[in-house]
Structure formats: structure tokens, C-alpha cells
Amino acid sequence: MRDGLRFGLLGPPVLYDASETPDGDTALTPASGSHPRPDPGPDNDGSPVGAHGAPDARPGHRYARAVRPVGSGKVRALLVALLLEPGRVVSVDVLKDVLWDGSPPPSAQASLQNHVTRLRRLLDDPDRLRAVPPGYLLRVDEGELDVRVFEARAAAARAAHAAQDWARTVREATVALDLWRGTPLGGLPAGDFGAHAFVQRLEEARLLLLERRYDAELHLARGAADSADGTVGHGGPAVAHGEAHALTALAPELAALVAEHPLREAFHRLLMLVLHRTGRQAEALAVHRDLRDRLRDELGVDPGPAVREAHLEILREGEDTPPGPPTTDPPAPGPPRPAQLPPPPAHFTGRRRVLAELRAALAVTTPARDHGGRETTRPAAREPRPPGGHGPGHAPSRAARRPAAAEPVVISGMAGVGKSALALHLAHELADRFPDGQLYVNLRGATPGMTPLTSAQALAALLRDLGTDPRRVPEHPDAAAALLRSTLAPTRTLMVLDDAAHAAQVRPLLPAGAGCAVIVTSRSSLTALDGAHRFPLTPLSDDESAALLRAASGRAAGLDAAHPLVALTGRLPLALRVVAARLAARRALTPDALAGQLAATESRLHHLEYDDLSVRRSLAVAHEALRASDREADGDAAHVLHLIGALDLPAYGAPLLARLAGTDERRAEAALDRLVDVALLEETTYGRYVPHDLVRHFARELADTARTDTARTDTARTDTARTGAARSGTARPGTARTGTPKPGAADGTTAPAGPRTGSTAGGETAEALRWYAARARESLLVLLPPGHERDERLRTTPTEPAPTATEPFASAEEAFAWGDRELPNIVALVERCSLEPGGDGGTAAYAPALVRHLFPYLHRGGRLAELDVLGGYALDVARSLGDDEAEAFALTDRAGLHFMSGRASDALDLNDQGLTLWRKLGVVSCVRRCLNNRGLVLESLGRYEESEEALRESLELSRQLGDPYGEAVTFSHLGNLVKHTDARAAIAHHERSLALGEIADSVVVRHTAHCNIGYVHLRLGEPAAAVRSFEQSLRVLGDDEDWQGESKTRLGLVRALRELGQADRAERECALLLEFAVCRADQYAVGLARHQRGLLLRAGGRTEEARDEWRRALAVLDGTESTVTGELRRLLGEE
């Protein structure tokens, strides 16, 4: 070991001083040939170091080293988290979770950096701890971590014990045990690090090492006695004096270990032999009696063969036959070596990356047996075994020198994603690394038609498979788990636990032996299983899916990654196998024809069933278990899945589902989390849940079935009522004499919803739109300042339902964030309603208010594509309802969309229609707003006199209303108009607008004024002044949203920088503008940005690239009334 110990985890985490021991040996190795015991003294009762308590750390102690405790709790936790992954990068997210118990505060990033700095100061070399994306890496060289040194010494002691080199066994074991300073990770909650398995593994290794050391000392004492009297194995009632003297010190130590571990047979056997060989036969027999009684009472078993052999040795005390040396388990025919793995999956495809990560996680160092039954060390999983094992001079790889690790790996994912196939493929690949066998248990956590195994059932099956007499299998699960751990502890066994339901089912089945490995599959990630390495599976890639289809179907032609079958199966291995089986069974069925069948039906799940393969059945297991459960969260989850099928939205959050389910958000979130647990949903970002495409189909089927059942029930009730009415000669209110229900019946009820049309769900859709309208109303309250426009938009029109109360938004930022999350859902709902023939008047009535309230978010956020969809439907609904006020709002808002899209003439027509309606309705503030917009549009069309007339009328109305905001907007438009004739006067108008914006406290007005002043400076040939104005506009806007103003400002800034010759900065600003425009799908802004980018490229001599940008700009601007289109045609030589 090059530098000696530096880090300690075998006790409270510490740092060792870098100074060497006096003799220069930093490996903590005692003198050759010695096997020292702790020096007795006032502070030492003679017990072995690490046997049951902290070691002697006095300065004069043989193995004492100066240690430096790590005082700060956070720094100590950081050190441990890094040392649990020595030499590997630990991500920042993992470190935050460790330091703040899974709930890092907003300042966690900065605090983590401070803790890293403090830890660096404590290290002997600060460069040991480096920032390596995505986290930090702590360099730990060979021999510097006490855990690694302990495991290396323990392995050497194990090899020496197998070779019957007793002196070396004691020497290596003593050095290893001297490293212990107490419980590993002492003072830290192991659960915070997922380190329970790590601590348990080390504790078990320590106990095994103690057993080997005491066993070796028994052999050494017997050998010393035999040498002293010149005999071998001398029996009789008296033992040699030398042997008794050598063994006397062991009795109290073993007695303490027996008391601490009352069910560990090896310590009882050793204590029995020590007592017997020191002349204390009665006490030895009493130890045996106590052990036998305890095992029978608590576990229902008798002591094992090794204890029985020791018992016989004691009973043969007076016989002539010498007892012989103590032995470990006597040779006896054992059970067959388990080889239970099912056949490897056929046509296994892909998963290269996760396979490599799984191999690395299972790369434990395990001993292999040579042909003589002796143990040699070789890597368990990282590298292929060379022929004949490690030959002379073979240097083990770095993987082979890694410390043993028995933590399970958990492969998780949704139904049919290929968890079991991956686990079996990997298990067969690694089978020869585990010479003591491979165990396989199907825990049936989500097997259609089968009840999950209990832990007790699985334990009994495993113990029987390992050779335990069924009558000796303990009934108590804890005792059975202890027996399983003891049985597997000295072995190298691979265990596959397939289809686990939850962590509690798996935990008792885990072995503690360092040479074992466990692969678990489950739909849940089993986050409650401490110490596990987790590998969530996603569907295959397009190429992998096509490869699996070709291999499993035997069809090669046409089945490439772009074939529709890949997308229609959701790239789910189970669905792909079903499709491949159908293609293989029917050679006349072409892939294209099958794809047509899948695409032609609303639910494709009935096409994804073949023989015993069924996507629907696999998904239904989880739903049925939730529905049958007594747990509140499970029942809620089953109901929420129905709602998800009824709504069929792109994504889901707890607030909407809580509203629909009639519960609170806490319960809705718990239900969604349960659906994630059973792999029916995926949480893509915090609080947003998305189902796989095939889960969507399954949820739709659930909703349709429930709705059909409801309709049948209601029909039966109607028939019963009609029969009664016929007998009495009267009809029910709200029904014709034929019994046909009418919507909007006389008693105020509505007919129950029938089967869903398309994919909508009447009641759920209406309630969702009502909730979205209420939330949009709250967003308007924080996005628009108090004033006439806000009051106008909040007013309920004659046909609109009354608004619903909902939680207010705390800020405009929160409202924008909500809009960004929910807008895809809103568009999906509105599009679905617009496609329904006839529509539902009650549902549709929410649309105009929803869009009117959402307009400030859509307008300022630049969401033009969504505004086009929503605004068109709102206008159609308003007209169908005959609601003039709702229609007027829809017309003027749609006019704004057309203007922002460069279609000024269309904007003018829509605005004038709205103006006519507002004049008819007599709403002065709305007339004023329409006149303002009319003036703006006319100015852009070059109709300056008409523009000024409209703006002057608007200005007069603003003054009558006492509306400084409206007046500020009008002065802004007047400034743009005057710019064409008197630029300096235009600046005065914009400054007037700026002053009024201060009075109205409007960020939008103020930043627009600075932007407009910038454009005036450009007209005056003053680009430097223009840059200052544009920069000030962006500073005023800050983090607020106003895409129309921001895009105009950024475009002007690019122009001004280009005119100043600052090409580099202009290119950066232009790239930023283009990125923002593409993100918002604002094609008009995209075209304007590409025009400027082309001019910049041409100025840099890149003419062809410039022409390409102009062609792309013309493609999106063609058809608009922008003056840039003419400029583009000129640049391209088309005019």
C-alpha cells in the first residue's frame, strides 16, 4: 500500500493522519510469524479488537494511529457518501439528497459547494476531491480505505484457513480486526445513505473472520500441545498443559460472543471445544444443552452437524479413540447444486448500456474453486474468466480487486418492458461466476391470475431448494430468514427474485454473504430497499424495436425503425413480441396490414393479444390489485386511472385530478404516486405524470367500460320508471311519453352521459374545462393590472356559467408557470370539443370565458399557435350561443393574433367586426380598446390619416374614462405614426407614454416605450442611441413576459448592432431571438430573425449561407403583409 490508511468507515467516519508507523510499514501488519492478542491492561479486558466494541486506541497500542474526526455533520455525511462510491463520480443530486434527507432547500447547491470546500481543507491532498460532471469524485488509492484493507485481509485469512495455514490465518485476521473502531458508519443513520446492506455485510464478514481466527487458534493450541508431549491427538480426561494455557484466554471472549449472538452455532461450537480442552467438560455440555434448547424453542431445529461433532468429541472423553483435531463441517453428501434459472430469453435485443451498468454493479470479487476444491480469487462479473482460472503470474484486473458487494440490483419498469428477460439474460451470462449455484424465485408480484408469494412462502421454497429438511424449516419468518442468511453466507450463489411486489417481500430473502449476488425485478423501483442499485427500464429504441420484430417474426423485409408497427406498439417488448408472433403465425399477414389494423381502432389492445401473451392482462393486474386493496391510496389510484382514461390528456397533475375526484390534492398526489409505484404512470418532471401510450389505451377502456355500465344502469332505471308511468297513465317530468330522456329536462336535470363520442368523457371534460376556466381567471388577476381591460375580461357574459372559486396565484411568475404546464391539456380539451358533432352546449359554454381569461398569458407569452386553436373555437362557440359580448371579445382577441402574425388586413377586418359589436353593446372601454388597435393596424398598412383619426378618438375616450393605461398605449401608437413624418416629435410621444406608464405602474408600457424610442433612433441613423434604448427596454422587462414587445426589442437590437458593425454580438443576439421564436412556434418572428441573420452572414462574406437563410425566411413570411417579404425577394433576385 503506497501511502497507508487515509479514510476510516469501520467505526465513526474519520480521516487518518498521513504519517507512517515507526517501522515504515503503513499496512498495519504485525511482525511476521506472530499472532498477537490485545495487551491486557486497565482499559482492556482481553477481548479481541473489534469483537464487541471499539478497539484500544491508546497511543502505545500496537495498531493505534492518529485519527482526525470529521466534526461537521454535513461534511461527515458528504465524506461518507463519497467513500461509499470510492473512485467513482457521485452526482450532485445524490449528494443533495444525502445531506438534506431527500428535501434539499433552494440554497442546497451553494451549501454543497461550501461543504465540499470544507472537506477539501481536511484532506491531506485537496486535489483528491475533484468536481467531475455530473458531481464529485474522491480519489481513493489502494490501501487508503480501511474497508478495502479489511476485506483484503479477510480474504487472505479465508484463503489461509482453507489451506490450513493456522498461523497466517490468525495473523491476517488479527490485522483485519484491529482496523475496527466500532460499528461501521457509527454516529450516522445508515438509512440516510441506503447503507444498511453495506453495514450488515461488514458485520457478517467480521463475525466470519472471528470464527476463522478462533478456529485457527484452537488448531495452533492443539499443535503446540502435541509438540510439547511428543504425541499427536492425545486424548483422555486431561489435556496438555500447553494447550490449556493457550486456550484459557479464549473462553471469556467466546462466552461474550455467544451471549451477543445466541443463535450463531459456530461460536457455541468453539466455546464448547475451548471449555472441553481446558478441562471444563460440564460447562461445555451446558453450552450445548442451552443452544439445543434455544434452537428447538425458537426455530424448531436441532444444532447442525459441526456442533453435533463437537458434542460427540466431548462425550468420548473417556474413550481410547482420540478425538482428532477440530474440524469444520464433516464431509457428507449434500443437496444438488441449485441451477434453477429458466431458459435464457430468445431474441434478446438491445439494452447494451444498462447491461454494462448491471455488470459493473455486480462486479464483486468472489473466490472460485480450483480442481482440488481449494479457493482462488477471481472477478465475479466484470471480466470473463480466463481458461483454467488465474495461472501463475496472472495479475487480477482492477475490477477483481474491488471490495466485495452484495447489494441487490433492482430492474424496474412498466408491464412488458422486458425486466425478466434482461434479468435472465444477465443471470445466464454470469452463472459460471457463482459455482455454488443459481436460485430463481418467481414472487408473482404482478402475474395475471396469481396471488403474490408471501415472504414466508418464498423463504420456505429457498431453504428447501438449498437442502434444508422441510420439517426443519422454521415457521417464524425471521428465523427462516436468519437460517437462509446462515446457509448462504459461506457460498457464492446467484439469486434471481423475479416480479417482486414490494420491498417488504424481498428484504427477508436477501443473503448477507459477500460472495452472493441478487437480481430483483419489479414494476416498482423498491426505493424502500436499502443499499440496492436501481436500474429503471424504458421502452426500446426504434432501432432495437425493429431488430426485435425482425428476429422474433422471421420477417426482414420492410421492418425498419421507421415502420409504423414500432410506434404503434409503443416500443414495448411485450407488445413487439405479440405483433411478431402474429406475423410469424400468419405468413399472409403483412406488417403493413397489421399496422393498419392497429391504427384503425380506438383501442389497439385487443390486437396485442396472442396465445398467453397479452398487454391488457399484464396492465390489468396492477389495476385489479389497486381496486381490491383496502388502502385509501390504492383505491384512489384505481379511481384516478379511470379519470385519466376519461380525460385522455397529454399530462396530469394533482390539482386537476383532485378537483375531478372530489378530494384534496394530498390524496390525489398520493394516488398518482401509487400509479407510478405500479408502473402505470411515469413522473416526467416534479408533479407531472404521463402514461405510456398503451397505458392510455388501457385507461380509456376502463373509462368506456365504466360509462357503458352506468348507461345500462340508467337505461334499466328509465325502463322501470316508464313501466310505472304507463301503468299510472302519466309520464315522468322531462321525458316524452315514449320514455326518451331529454337534455335540460323540466326538473332541471340533464340526461346521463352515454358512451363516449370519440375519446371525450362528457362530465369529466366539462368539469376539467370549468376548472381550467377558473384557473385562467386567477391568472388574469395577476397578469393584468387593475383597470378597465381587467374588469372587462372578468365580467361574465349572458351565456357563460358562473365562475368557480379556486386558489389564487401568488405572482405573475407562478401564473406563467401554470400556463406553460397546462396549456397542452387545455388545447387538447378544446380541440376534442370542437371535433364532436353538435357538441355539448354545457361543456362548450366554458370555452369563450376560458380563452378570454387566458388571453393575457397567451399574448404576452407569444403562444400564437395555441391562441389560433383556442381563439377559433371560442369564436365559433360564442356565435353558436348567440352571445354578442363573448363574440366581440373573441373577434378582437383574434384580431390581435392576426396582427402579431403579420396578417394586418385580416386583423383589421376582425377588429372592425368587434368594434361594431362593442358600439352596439355600448361598452365604452372596449370601444376605446378597439379604436386603439384599429389605429395600430392602419398605421402598419400605411393608412396614416385613418390611423390618426382612430387614435385621436381613442385618446379622447381614455381621458373620459380616466384611464392612464389606455392613454399611454394610445400615445405609444401615435408615436409610431408620427415617426413617419417627424421622428423627434415621435420621441416626445413615446416619452409621454413612458410617463403615463409610470403612473399606471405598467412594465409593459414602459419597456414598449423604450423599444419604440430605439426604433426612432434607428430611423434617425443613430444606432448607438438605439442600442441603449433597446437594452433599457430589456432591463425594464426583466423576468416579466411580453413576447410581442420582447421580440420586437430584440429584433431592433440586432439591427442596431449590425449597423454599428458589432457583428459578433449581433449574431449572438440574433441566435437568441431565433431560439426564443422557435420555442414559441412564432413563425412570423422566426422569419424576421432569419432575414437579419442572412444580412449578417452576407456582411461576413458567407453569401450562400445568407441566401439559404433568406429562402427559409421567405417560406414562412410569404402570405403575410410584412414589408420584409419584398426585401427578401429583392435579395434573392426574384424581383
Beta strands, then each sheet from edge to edge (+ up, - down):
strand 1: 7-8
strand 2: 14-16
strand 3: 67-69
strand 4: 89-91
strand 5: 129-132
strand 6: 135-138
strand 7: 365-369
strand 8: 375-379
strand 9: 409-412
strand 10: 438-442
strand 11: 494-500
strand 12: 517-522
strand 13: 533-536
strand 14: 609-610
strand 15: 613-614
strand 16: 682-685
strand 17: 688-690
sheet 1: 1+ 2- 3+
sheet 2: 4+ 6- 5+
sheet 3: 7+ 8-
sheet 4: 10+ 11+ 12+ 9+ 13+
sheet 5: 14+ 15-
sheet 6: 16+ 17-
end
